[in-house]
């Protein structure tokens, strides 16, 4: 019963937002813990490598956010269009 809402329904129209949140959380945990694991097992993790990993993490997050924002914007515009078709034009601003 504790995990009833843990897994999202794939037929839900906002499933992509759940997937975005899970990917962001897992990648953040990866970024936080992997450098310490590398140090523990004797690998050197220099500032240049940390900069490359941090930049790639930010790029991944940015691309994922833009993708999710694009999907949400399409859904918002479609709902607005349906509202205009059903109720007529209104002032939206």
PASEKE-941306 format. One record per residue: residue number from 1; x, y, z of N, C-alpha, C in turn. Coordinates in Angstrom, 3 decimals. Layout:
N
   num       n.xx       n.yy       n.zz      ca.xx      ca.yy      ca.zz       c.xx       c.yy       c.zz
   NUM          X          Y          Z          X          Y          Z          X          Y          Z
...
***
This chain:
93
   num       n.xx       n.yy       n.zz      ca.xx      ca.yy      ca.zz       c.xx       c.yy       c.zz
     1      0.817     -1.180      0.000      0.000      0.000      0.000      0.872      1.259      0.000
     2      2.057      1.160      0.559      2.951      2.304      0.594      3.388      2.720     -0.805
     3      3.575      1.744     -1.696      4.070      2.034     -3.037      2.968      2.061     -4.088
     4      1.725      2.263     -3.704      0.637      2.289     -4.677      0.823      3.412     -5.694
     5      1.291      4.561     -5.248      1.437      5.704     -6.148      2.871      5.911     -6.606
     6      3.738      4.960     -6.327      5.135      5.116     -6.710      5.317      4.988     -8.214
     7      4.689      3.988     -8.804      4.792      3.786    -10.246      3.665      4.534    -10.937
     8      4.022      5.356    -11.900      3.015      6.140    -12.612      2.343      5.290    -13.683
     9      1.129      5.646    -13.983      0.374      4.972    -15.030      0.857      5.485    -16.378
    10      1.282      4.595    -17.262      1.812      5.021    -18.557      0.736      5.629    -19.447
    11     -0.529      5.374    -19.160     -1.602      5.963    -19.956     -1.960      7.365    -19.475
    12     -1.384      7.776    -18.361     -1.618      9.118    -17.850     -0.996     10.126    -18.811
    13     -1.694     11.228    -19.056     -1.176     12.202    -20.008      0.018     12.977    -19.460
    14      0.215     12.970    -18.161      1.346     13.652    -17.564      2.435     12.676    -17.130
    15      2.476     11.491    -17.728      3.485     10.494    -17.387      4.890     11.016    -17.658
    16      5.048     11.831    -18.694      6.372     12.330    -19.044      6.947     13.207    -17.932
    17      6.098     13.887    -17.163      6.604     14.696    -16.058      7.127     13.819    -14.930
    18      6.457     12.699    -14.673      6.938     11.749    -13.673      8.280     11.175    -14.106
    19      8.376     10.816    -15.376      9.627     10.256    -15.889     10.754     11.291    -15.803
    20     10.459     12.552    -16.075     11.457     13.615    -15.957     11.958     13.735    -14.522
    21     11.038     13.696    -13.569     11.425     13.817    -12.159     12.294     12.645    -11.725
    22     11.961     11.445    -12.159     12.759     10.263    -11.789     14.143     10.341    -12.412
    23     14.224     10.718    -13.698     15.536     10.834    -14.339     16.383     11.905    -13.671
    24     15.777     13.029    -13.315     16.536     14.099    -12.662     17.051     13.641    -11.307
    25     16.231     12.945    -10.543     16.640     12.480     -9.213     17.763     11.450     -9.306
    26     17.630     10.496    -10.206     18.660      9.464    -10.350     19.968     10.061    -10.845
    27     19.899     10.973    -11.798     21.138     11.561    -12.300     21.803     12.449    -11.253
    28     21.014     13.120    -10.417     21.607     13.910     -9.340     22.306     13.006     -8.324
    29     21.668     11.901     -7.972     22.317     10.956     -7.055     23.601     10.408     -7.663
    30     23.569     10.136     -8.955     24.759      9.641     -9.646     25.876     10.672     -9.587
    31     25.535     11.943     -9.829     26.548     12.989     -9.813     27.121     13.195     -8.414
    32     26.316     13.015     -7.398     26.785     13.243     -6.030     27.654     12.086     -5.529
    33     27.267     10.842     -5.813     27.938      9.705     -5.188     29.064      9.079     -6.010
    34     29.038      9.192     -7.314     30.053      8.525     -8.135     31.461      9.086     -7.902
    35     31.641     10.410     -7.775     33.021     10.867     -7.508     33.619     10.268     -6.229
    36     32.818     10.118     -5.180     33.328      9.531     -3.946     33.620      8.041     -4.112
    37     32.833      7.364     -4.906     33.139      5.956     -5.185     34.436      5.825     -5.970
    38     34.644      6.714     -6.929     35.888      6.680     -7.695     37.091      6.942     -6.792
    39     36.962      7.917     -5.899     38.056      8.186     -4.962     38.304      7.006     -4.030
    40     37.229      6.365     -3.611     37.363      5.218     -2.709     38.119      4.070     -3.369
    41     37.884      3.858     -4.661     38.547      2.754     -5.352     39.869      3.156     -5.992
    42     40.370      4.348     -5.650     41.713      4.719     -6.056     41.830      5.462     -7.364
    43     40.749      5.880     -7.969     40.814      6.633     -9.219     40.941      8.116     -8.908
    44     41.662      8.822     -9.752     41.821     10.255     -9.575     40.704     10.971    -10.327
    45     40.095     11.904     -9.662     38.988     12.658    -10.256     39.380     14.129    -10.223
    46     40.065     14.573    -11.278     40.602     15.929    -11.315     39.544     16.984    -11.573
    47     39.972     18.223    -11.502     39.034     19.331    -11.683     38.502     19.386    -13.114
    48     39.356     19.037    -14.092     38.888     19.037    -15.473     37.813     17.966    -15.683
    49     38.018     16.786    -15.115     37.018     15.729    -15.238     35.724     16.123    -14.532
    50     35.848     16.739    -13.370     34.662     17.182    -12.650     33.912     18.238    -13.451
    51     34.644     19.124    -14.110     34.023     20.143    -14.942     33.293     19.520    -16.131
    52     33.900     18.525    -16.753     33.262     17.852    -17.887     31.996     17.118    -17.438
    53     32.071     16.421    -16.321     30.901     15.692    -15.813     29.801     16.673    -15.408
    54     30.157     17.759    -14.745     29.165     18.755    -14.356     28.511     19.418    -15.553
    55     29.309     19.746    -16.568     28.744     20.348    -17.779     27.822     19.376    -18.505
    56     28.203     18.115    -18.566     27.332     17.136    -19.223     26.042     16.925    -18.431
    57     26.140     16.965    -17.097     24.937     16.854    -16.273     24.001     18.029    -16.524
    58     24.549     19.243    -16.563     23.716     20.416    -16.832     23.106     20.364    -18.235
    59     23.873     19.908    -19.211     23.346     19.798    -20.570     22.230     18.757    -20.649
    60     22.434     17.626    -19.984     21.382     16.603    -19.947     20.122     17.148    -19.304
    61     20.278     17.828    -18.172     19.119     18.400    -17.491     18.417     19.441    -18.335
    62     19.187     20.275    -19.015     18.597     21.307    -19.862     17.825     20.694    -21.029
    63     18.417     19.722    -21.692     17.729     19.077    -22.813     16.478     18.337    -22.352
    64     16.562     17.674    -21.222     15.405     16.964    -20.694     14.298     17.946    -20.313
    65     14.679     19.072    -19.698     13.690     20.083    -19.333     13.028     20.686    -20.573
    66     13.812     20.986    -21.595     13.249     21.562    -22.826     12.287     20.577    -23.471
    67     12.647     19.307    -23.479     11.760     18.288    -24.044     10.448     18.210    -23.254
    68     10.542     18.182    -21.939      9.346     18.115    -21.095      8.512     19.383    -21.230
    69      9.163     20.529    -21.276      8.450     21.794    -21.433      7.721     21.840    -22.780
    70      8.359     21.329    -23.831      7.707     21.289    -25.144      6.454     20.428    -25.137
    71      6.524     19.270    -24.503      5.342     18.410    -24.414      4.233     19.077    -23.617
    72      4.592     19.691    -22.490      3.584     20.346    -21.658      2.962     21.531    -22.395
    73      3.765     22.265    -23.141      3.249     23.401    -23.895      2.273     22.958    -24.977
    74      2.576     21.848    -25.648      1.642     21.303    -26.651      0.315     20.933    -26.004
    75      0.379     20.293    -24.846     -0.858     19.903    -24.164     -1.641     21.130    -23.719
    76     -0.954     22.146    -23.215     -1.622     23.365    -22.779     -2.291     24.064    -23.963
    77     -1.586     24.153    -25.070     -2.170     24.804    -26.248     -3.365     24.025    -26.779
    78     -3.290     22.690    -26.758     -4.418     21.892    -27.224     -5.636     22.093    -26.312
    79     -5.412     22.087    -25.001     -6.528     22.306    -24.073     -7.118     23.697    -24.238
    80     -6.263     24.685    -24.467     -6.751     26.037    -24.700     -7.566     26.102    -25.981
    81     -7.093     25.427    -27.043     -7.816     25.397    -28.309     -9.182     24.734    -28.132
    82     -9.237     23.626    -27.386    -10.513     22.953    -27.126    -11.433     23.868    -26.328
    83    -10.880     24.583    -25.360    -11.694     25.513    -24.579    -12.254     26.623    -25.459
    84    -11.463     27.133    -26.382    -11.945     28.168    -27.297    -13.024     27.610    -28.214
    85    -12.856     26.369    -28.673    -13.863     25.761    -29.538    -15.179     25.545    -28.807
    86    -15.101     25.182    -27.533    -16.316     24.887    -26.768    -16.975     26.140    -26.188
    87    -16.185     27.096    -25.711    -16.727     28.241    -24.987    -16.580     29.570    -25.709
    88    -15.965     29.570    -26.858    -15.754     30.819    -27.585    -14.500     31.534    -27.103
    89    -14.093     32.564    -27.843    -12.871     33.281    -27.444    -13.076     34.094    -26.179
    90    -12.059     34.122    -25.355    -12.036     34.915    -24.129    -10.731     35.687    -24.090
    91    -10.658     36.566    -23.142     -9.388     37.243    -22.932     -8.514     36.336    -22.068
    92     -7.374     35.925    -22.597     -6.489     35.033    -21.860     -5.330     35.786    -21.224
    93     -5.203     37.055    -21.474     -4.073     37.807    -20.915     -4.551     38.833    -19.971
***
